[in-house]
Amino acid sequence: MSNVVVVGSQWGDEGKGKIVDWLSARADVVCRFQGGHNAGHTLVVNGEVYKLSLLPSGVVRRGKLSILGNGVVIDPWALMEEIERIRAQGVEIGPDNLMVAENAVLILPVHRELDLAREKARGAAKIGTTGRGIGPAYEDKVARRAIRVCDLMDPSTLDERVDALLAHHNVLIAGLGGAPIARDALMAELQDIAPKLAPYATVVWKAMEQARRDSKRVLFEGAQGTMLDIDHGTYPFVTSSNTVAGQAATGVGTGPRSSGYVLGITKAYTTRVGSGPFPSELFDADGERLGERGHEFGVVTGRKRRCGWFDAALVRQSCKVGGVDGIAFTKLDVLDGFARLKICIGYDIDGRRYDYLPAAAGLQARAEPVYEEMEGWSESTQGARRWADLPAQAIKYVRRVEELIETPVALLSTSPEREDTILVHDPFDG
């Protein structure tokens, strides 16, 4: 049995939470390897809705070890709040089933202040961040001034790093018209949260090595989507981490050969939150219908998502960049009842045809979708658990998507419910 890496193949919000939860039944360990609490995963289990931001989706299953790796940036206050909220829904969470990498970077109040101030200063050119401080925390990490989980347990190191961090950030915040962060108040907050986070802090790379030795099956859970990757996404309208499968090994401290099968979560249409190019975006009744039927509102921010037809050129690009072995096709039921469906198969940019989305921002902004049309279906696909339960035209749509993205469908999801899933190929079989 191989390990599995789950990544989004679009701009996030593809339904990764449900798929990771479904796959976690076959896994022993579930790891988050990048991002922060800007992610939003909704799980529906026996009618109970769990909204997760930072916790791995496997946490709602008994007997699974959940890990927040070193590639994740962690707001300790948000983490503790989320733990208590999910506990209140009857889920057991403790140091025996949740580990936090001691070398993971912390998101602090100064990061949130800077994030919000920058977005306000950008005006119409804003990126569309969640304002959670994710970007500034990653900036501190690469600039070597970050405060990490292990620093909370070392008072002398913490003193030095808080001074260095505030010396840098308070100047920036003042320049943006914000109020400086008070050192004493920040230290008091950190000293208060430290004993709450300490029981979860551990050496994750050793835990991963032990899991390998014990032949445990590991599920690596990504956040956001490939087209939000800091290198491969629609820059600068991207997140601040690498979201592709290659980050899975780095983000938890294990070798690249441990990753195994790469599963790309792919929505049957396309959505995006925030600013940035979106060639197949719809501004008509079809777009509104997709949003309403798909309940397209951000889990974390509540923001309405932009909606459009399925972009096969974009997903094919994501699959190649991310080394995707198969996709989990989600929200097929949202397309029920459309008389005609369109699939974007490429772009027209200044009269030139492209079969991929170029990296240059100017070209992306001028990209016009080239569509292929298909007949829709009137029957319902919601809740289908076998191919035989699907309308013939829906099967044709899925097969055409496979051809266009040059990647097979491994799983097909037909509702938010855990068991409404058609298994074509078990990713854990490699």
Secondary structure, DSSP 8 states (H G I E B T S, - for coil): ---EEEEESSSS-SSHHHHHHHHGGG-SEEEE-SB-TT--EEEEETTEEEEESSS-GGGGSTT-EEEE-TTBEE-HHHHHHHHHHHHTTT---STTTEEEETT-EE--HHHHHHHHHHHHHHGGG-----SSSHHHHHHHHHTT---BGGGGG-HHHHHHHHHHHHHHHHHHHHHTT-----HHHHHHHHHHHHHHHGGGEE-HHHHHHHHHHTT--EEEE--S-GGG-TTTSSTTSS-SS--STTHHHHTTT--GGG--EEEEEEESSEEE-SSS--TTB--SHHHHHHHHHTT-B-TTT--B-EEE-EEHHHHHHHHHHHT--EEEEE-GGGGTT-SEEEEEEEEEETTEEESS--S-HHHHHT-EEEEEEEE---S--TT--SGGGS-HHHHHHHHHHHHHHT--EEEEE-SSBTT-EEESS-GGG-
